[in-house]
Amino acid sequence: MAGLVVAIDGPSGSGKSSVSRGVARELGLRYLDTGAMYRAITWWMLREGVDVGDAAAVAARAGEPELVVGTDPDAPAIAVDGVDVAGPIRGPEVTGAVSAVSAVPEVRRRLVARQREIMDEACRDGAGIVIEGRDIGTVVAPDATVKIFLTASAEERARRRTAELTGTTLEAQREAMARRDQLDSTRPVNPLAKADDAVELDTTGLTLDEVIAEVLRLTKERT
Ligand code: C5P
């Protein structure tokens, strides 16, 4: 692969999005939020009234939604069937249902193929891409230039997420995140996992700038 690929995985609230966007900006790379793609498909399933607990029903409709995904780190856009869903995909309905939808193999097969296309295009047309998710280093980009697995204590991850959202408590957030991480790491297909050759970076107590600086240092080391 000609371009630079920075793969960033980790559980919810580990700081993946802010770190990935910052790194992409610094290096002049494209940026892909794969979680937003799973969220957008989930939003569409809910809108269509598909029972997200019924894996066969989700699989049967997985090819219908038309996703348009932007890769600008300053304005990561996402639309489904022509509807801008950047806001609604962050709501509690989608967040509560996304792990069930993303566990469906047919959904993953389609989105992973799409993510690889976006990655190849960024490497062909530009300097490369920062991709964040749960299975980037293990499945989507096993040959990535650098693989980072971000972690932080459960307390800190819940605190960060609570600060971003309104109408939630630290305790409710901690429970919701633990549930989602449990589902994401125990699904049979492409679970949340650290690649063997990924560098684990515990961001507890670090500032965003410190984490970005460390990812830039690790990237430089490998290029
Ligand atoms: O990163 P974010 O929290 O927005 O991801 C939402 C959900 O999408 C995750 O909880 C997980 O179920 C799913 N996901 C995934 N694989 C990825 C990225 C996200 O299964 N590569």
Boltz pocket constraint, residues with backbone or C-beta under 6 A from the ligand:
constraints:
  - pocket:
      binder: B
      contacts: [[A, 12], [A, 13], [A, 34], [A, 35], [A, 36], [A, 38], [A, 39], [A, 98], [A, 99], [A, 100], [A, 102], [A, 103], [A, 132], [A, 133], [A, 134], [A, 135], [A, 136], [A, 180], [A, 184], [A, 190]]
      max_distance: 6.0
